[in-house]
Amino acid sequence: MLDYKKIGLYLLEKRKMHQLTQKQLADQLNISFQAVSRWEKGLSIPAVDLLNELANLFHVTVDEILKGEDKWPVFSYEKSGVDVAKIDLINQDLKTLFNQYSYNPSFRGAIYDLNDHLFSQKSLQIVSKVQEPVTKQKIAMEYGYIQELVEDIICTCINDLLMIGAQPLFLTETLIMGHLNKEILESIIRAFNIFSKKYDIKLLTGQCSIKSQSLQLNDCLISTTITGILDKSKEIDTSYITEGDIILAIESNGLHHYGYSLIDTLISTIPEIKKEVINGHYFIEEIMKPQYCYYESLIDLIDKKRVKGLVNISGCGFPRNLTRVIPQGLCTNIDLAKIKIPPIFHCLKKYLKVSDQEMLNTFNCGVGYIVIVDVNKQEEVLNHINQYFPCKAIGIIQRGQKKIKLRNSLNWNEY
């Protein structure tokens, strides 16, 4: 016996999750909004053909609609232990405790001016950033993807420095282990040697510490510091971003470095996801692909001052990262339909069953790096980047106080 009330509440929940009004949903289904209202009140249920359309629209099954409940629990970044709002508040409070020598909103690392009596090069800055891939590292160690993890760490570090136009100088890695495992230690160090040479960055001697009282027996934490140098005359100053500038998106090749707290929860809750095949690879192999290194595709443009803003899409999705670099009084108008979504995100959407907003707030959804350019430089920049990676215009800078506007919807109908 079908429970009309339960089905109605389920459809109401899914509609709100997808940020649709009754009329918007009705228009998509070519029915009246009164029909949608009757479903949600438990007075009737959708016809068979509409059940299939609703299932596709809400990324659920017909069986789940008729039972009025999800087969698996609803996931979110916050439920996985990452409360983004609290993190932002804490970071804002901590800023008042530090004596910041220099600040660039694109870069969440340290910038130090070489302008005291010890140095004569007053136009140079030293920059550094720490990377600790805690949850991704946990998954990589568990399934044997150390090389992929280390390459990803190095690419992420380089991409972070690139945002302000800095040149990477060297890496230092610190390994903290629950107990001495020589095989794992040598594997990690060997990988750092291989990929530091591949990406032409010096690897300094790091250190390994054993913290048997602080870590579990099999735990290992890789903490990597990248240091670079920045010629202030080449620094990317996002305060020069103006109305009419174009927002370009360089494609990602997958998850890149972020969203793994949610992925770890998903794997634990629905282990059968590991059997999924994406792009000819099993799920774990696909999510362990290293981030692209965008240095070669952008460094010449930086030297020629062809870019006005760069954003490496890190934790909590591209809308949140993009807004950091937008000056007051300006707004980014993004056309979501122009973003090409890699197959891995289609798989995650199917299992997570979350709204597009949750996907955008957690993952890059196909946008690996943002490049903001003057409209008159758009064609030149696009032609250059497309020699390395697919890149396209997805938005424009406009006047406004909202910082970011998202129009249209992500296109889940094609890879």
C-alpha positions in Angstrom: 0.0 0.0 0.0 1.5 3.3 -1.1 1.7 6.1 1.6 0.7 9.2 -0.3 1.6 11.5 2.6 5.2 10.1 2.8 5.6 10.3 -1.0 4.4 13.9 -0.9 6.8 14.9 1.8 9.7 13.2 0.0 8.9 15.0 -3.3 8.6 18.3 -1.3 12.1 17.7 0.2 13.7 16.9 -3.1 12.1 20.0 -4.8 13.4 22.3 -2.1 16.8 20.6 -2.2 17.0 21.4 -5.9 15.8 25.0 -5.2 12.7 24.8 -7.4 9.4 26.4 -6.9 6.2 24.4 -7.5 5.7 26.3 -10.7 9.3 25.8 -11.9 9.0 22.0 -11.3 5.6 22.0 -13.0 7.0 23.8 -16.1 9.8 21.3 -16.4 7.3 18.5 -16.4 4.7 20.3 -18.6 2.0 20.0 -16.0 0.2 22.5 -13.7 1.6 23.7 -10.4 -1.7 22.6 -8.8 -0.7 19.0 -9.7 2.6 19.4 -7.9 0.8 20.9 -4.9 -1.6 17.9 -4.7 1.4 15.5 -4.7 3.1 17.4 -1.9 -0.1 17.4 0.2 -0.5 13.7 -0.2 -3.7 13.9 -2.2 -2.3 12.1 -5.3 0.9 10.7 -6.7 2.6 11.3 -10.1 1.6 9.1 -13.1 4.1 6.4 -14.2 5.7 8.5 -17.0 6.1 11.5 -14.6 7.7 9.2 -12.0 10.5 8.4 -14.4 11.0 12.1 -15.2 11.0 13.0 -11.5 13.5 10.2 -10.7 15.9 11.6 -13.4 15.5 15.1 -12.3 16.1 14.4 -8.6 18.8 11.8 -9.2 16.8 9.1 -7.3 15.0 5.9 -8.3 11.3 5.4 -8.9 11.4 2.9 -6.1 12.8 5.5 -3.7 10.0 7.9 -4.7 7.3 5.3 -4.1 8.8 4.4 -0.7 9.2 8.0 0.2 12.7 7.6 1.4 16.3 7.4 0.1 18.0 4.0 0.0 21.1 5.6 1.5 21.5 8.6 3.9 21.7 12.1 2.5 25.3 13.3 2.5 26.8 16.7 3.0 30.2 18.2 3.8 29.1 19.4 7.2 27.8 15.9 8.1 31.3 14.6 7.2 32.8 16.8 9.8 33.8 19.9 7.8 31.8 23.0 8.9 32.8 25.6 6.3 31.0 28.4 8.0 32.8 27.8 11.3 36.2 27.5 9.5 35.6 30.9 7.8 34.7 32.6 11.1 37.8 31.1 12.9 40.1 32.2 10.1 38.6 35.7 10.2 39.2 35.9 14.0 42.7 34.6 13.7 43.8 37.3 11.3 43.7 39.8 14.1 46.2 37.8 16.1 49.0 37.8 13.4 51.3 40.6 12.2 50.7 40.2 8.5 53.7 41.5 6.5 51.9 41.4 3.2 48.4 40.3 2.0 47.0 39.1 -1.3 43.4 37.7 -1.2 44.2 35.1 -3.9 46.8 33.4 -1.7 46.2 31.6 1.6 49.9 31.4 2.6 52.7 33.6 3.9 54.1 36.6 2.0 57.2 38.3 3.4 58.8 41.5 1.9 62.6 41.4 1.6 62.9 45.0 2.6 64.7 45.1 5.9 68.4 45.9 6.4 69.5 42.3 5.6 68.4 42.5 2.0 69.0 44.9 -0.9 66.4 43.4 -3.2 63.4 45.5 -2.0 61.2 44.4 -5.0 61.2 40.8 -4.0 59.0 38.8 -1.7 59.4 35.3 -0.2 56.2 33.3 -0.2 55.3 29.9 1.4 52.4 27.6 1.7 51.8 24.4 3.7 49.9 21.4 2.3 48.5 18.5 4.4 46.2 16.2 2.5 44.8 14.5 5.5 41.7 12.6 4.3 42.9 12.1 0.7 46.2 10.8 2.2 44.3 8.3 4.4 42.5 6.9 1.3 45.7 6.9 -0.8 47.6 5.0 1.9 44.8 2.5 2.4 44.5 1.6 -1.3 48.2 2.0 -2.3 48.2 5.3 -4.2 51.3 6.9 -2.7 52.8 8.1 -6.0 49.6 9.7 -7.2 49.2 11.4 -3.8 52.7 12.9 -3.8 52.3 14.1 -7.4 49.0 15.7 -6.4 50.6 17.4 -3.4 53.4 18.9 -5.6 51.0 20.1 -8.3 48.7 21.7 -5.8 51.5 23.5 -4.1 52.8 24.9 -7.4 49.3 25.9 -8.5 48.8 27.8 -5.2 51.9 29.9 -5.6 51.0 30.5 -9.2 47.9 32.4 -8.1 50.0 35.5 -7.2 52.6 35.1 -9.9 55.3 33.5 -7.7 58.1 31.3 -9.0 58.4 28.0 -7.0 61.9 27.5 -5.5 61.9 24.4 -3.3 59.8 21.9 -1.3 60.4 20.5 2.1 58.4 17.5 3.4 57.9 16.4 6.9 56.6 12.9 7.6 55.0 12.2 11.0 54.4 8.4 11.6 52.7 6.4 14.3 55.6 3.9 14.0 58.6 3.5 11.8 57.6 1.7 8.6 60.8 1.8 6.4 59.0 0.6 3.3 56.3 3.3 3.4 58.9 5.9 4.3 61.1 5.0 1.3 58.1 4.9 -1.0 57.0 8.4 0.0 60.6 9.9 -0.3 61.2 8.2 -3.6 57.9 9.7 -5.0 58.9 13.2 -3.8 62.3 12.8 -5.6 60.6 11.6 -8.9 58.0 14.3 -9.1 60.1 17.2 -7.8 62.3 16.5 -10.8 59.3 16.1 -13.2 58.0 19.6 -12.2 61.5 21.1 -12.0 61.4 22.1 -8.3 64.2 21.6 -5.8 63.5 19.1 -3.0 65.3 20.0 0.3 66.1 17.5 3.0 63.0 16.9 5.1 62.6 15.0 8.3 60.7 12.0 9.7 59.3 12.0 13.2 57.8 9.1 15.1 54.9 10.1 17.4 53.6 6.8 18.8 51.7 8.5 21.6 50.0 11.0 19.3 49.1 8.8 16.3 47.6 5.4 15.7 50.1 2.7 14.8 49.5 2.8 11.1 49.0 6.6 10.8 51.2 8.8 8.7 50.9 12.5 8.1 52.6 14.2 5.2 53.1 17.9 5.7 54.7 19.7 2.7 55.9 23.3 2.6 56.5 25.0 -0.7 58.6 28.2 -0.8 58.8 30.6 -3.7 59.9 34.0 -4.7 57.8 36.8 -6.1 58.9 39.8 -8.1 56.5 42.5 -6.9 56.5 44.1 -10.3 54.9 40.8 -11.6 52.5 40.3 -8.7 48.9 39.7 -9.8 47.0 42.4 -8.1 43.3 41.5 -8.1 42.3 45.1 -7.1 42.6 46.0 -10.8 39.8 43.6 -11.7 37.0 45.8 -13.3 33.6 45.7 -14.7 33.5 43.9 -18.1 36.5 41.6 -17.4 36.0 38.0 -18.6 36.1 34.9 -16.4 37.8 31.9 -18.0 37.7 28.3 -16.6 40.5 25.8 -17.2 39.1 22.3 -17.0 39.9 20.0 -14.2 40.7 16.3 -14.8 38.6 15.2 -11.8 38.4 15.9 -8.1 41.9 17.4 -7.7 42.8 17.9 -4.1 39.6 18.6 -2.2 36.2 17.1 -1.1 37.7 13.9 0.3 36.1 14.1 3.8 32.8 13.7 2.0 34.3 11.0 -0.3 35.6 9.0 2.7 32.1 9.1 4.3 30.6 8.0 1.1 33.0 5.0 0.7 32.4 3.9 4.3 28.6 4.2 3.9 28.2 2.7 0.4 31.3 0.5 -0.2 29.8 -0.8 -3.4 30.7 2.5 -5.0 34.3 1.1 -5.3 33.0 -1.2 -8.1 31.9 1.7 -10.2 33.9 2.2 -13.5 34.5 5.7 -14.7 36.6 6.5 -17.8 37.7 2.8 -17.8 39.0 3.1 -14.3 37.6 1.8 -11.0 36.3 4.5 -8.6 39.3 4.6 -6.3 41.7 4.9 -9.2 39.7 7.7 -10.7 39.5 9.8 -7.5 43.2 9.4 -6.9 44.2 11.1 -10.2 46.7 14.0 -9.4 45.7 17.5 -10.1 46.9 19.1 -13.3 49.9 21.4 -12.9 48.9 24.7 -14.6 52.3 26.4 -14.3 53.5 26.0 -17.9 50.1 27.1 -19.3 50.0 30.4 -17.4 53.6 31.5 -16.5 54.2 33.3 -19.9 50.8 35.1 -19.6 51.8 36.2 -16.1 55.1 37.5 -17.3 53.4 39.5 -20.0 50.8 40.8 -17.6 47.9 39.3 -19.5 45.9 38.1 -16.5 44.2 40.1 -13.8 43.2 37.3 -11.4 44.0 33.6 -10.9 42.2 31.2 -8.5 43.3 27.6 -7.9 40.0 25.9 -7.0 40.6 24.4 -3.5 38.3 23.2 -0.7 34.6 24.0 -0.7 34.1 24.5 -4.5 34.8 27.2 -7.0 32.1 29.8 -6.1 33.5 30.3 -2.6 37.1 30.4 -3.9 36.3 32.8 -6.7 34.6 35.4 -4.4 37.8 35.9 -2.4 39.5 37.8 -5.3 36.6 40.0 -6.4 36.9 43.6 -5.3 34.1 45.3 -3.4 31.2 46.6 -5.5 31.8 44.0 -8.2 30.0 40.7 -8.9 30.8 37.6 -11.0 28.1 36.5 -13.3 28.7 32.7 -14.0 26.8 30.6 -16.6 26.8 27.1 -15.1 25.6 25.6 -18.3 29.0 26.3 -19.9 30.9 24.1 -17.4 31.9 20.7 -18.7 31.4 18.2 -15.9 33.8 15.3 -15.8 32.3 11.8 -15.4 33.5 11.3 -11.8 31.1 14.1 -10.7 28.2 12.4 -12.4 29.0 9.3 -10.4 29.2 11.2 -7.2 26.0 13.1 -7.9 24.2 9.7 -8.4 25.4 8.3 -5.0 25.3 11.5 -2.9 21.9 12.6 -4.2 22.6 16.2 -3.2 21.6 19.5 -4.8 23.7 21.2 -7.4 24.5 23.8 -4.7 26.0 21.2 -2.4 28.0 19.8 -5.3 29.3 23.3 -6.2 30.1 24.1 -2.5 32.1 20.9 -2.1 33.8 20.0 -5.4 35.3 21.9 -8.4 32.7 20.2 -10.7 35.0 20.5 -13.6 36.6 24.0 -13.0 40.2 23.4 -12.1 41.5 27.0 -12.3 40.0 30.4 -12.9 41.6 33.1 -15.0 40.2 36.6 -15.1 41.3 38.7 -18.1 40.5 42.0 -19.8 37.9 41.5 -22.5 40.4 42.8 -25.1 42.9 40.1 -24.1 40.4 37.2 -24.0 41.1 35.7 -27.4 44.9 35.8 -26.9 44.7 34.2 -23.5 42.3 31.5 -24.6 44.4 30.6 -27.6 47.5 30.3 -25.4 45.9 28.2 -22.6 44.1 25.9 -25.0 47.5 24.7 -26.3 47.8 23.0 -22.8 44.3 22.4 -21.4 40.7 23.0 -22.5 39.7 26.5 -21.4 36.5 28.6 -22.1 34.8 31.7 -21.0 32.1 31.0 -18.3 31.2 34.5 -17.0 31.8 38.2 -16.8 32.5 40.8 -14.0 29.6 43.1 -13.4 28.6 45.8 -10.9 26.9 44.5 -7.8 27.2 43.7 -4.1 26.4 40.0 -4.2 30.0 38.9 -5.3 28.7 35.9 -7.2 25.6 35.2 -9.3 25.0 31.8 -10.8 22.7 31.5 -13.8 21.3 28.5 -15.6 22.0 25.0 -14.3 24.8 22.5 -14.4 24.4 20.3 -17.4 24.2 16.7 -16.2 23.0 15.4 -19.5 26.3 15.0 -21.2 29.9 14.2 -20.3 
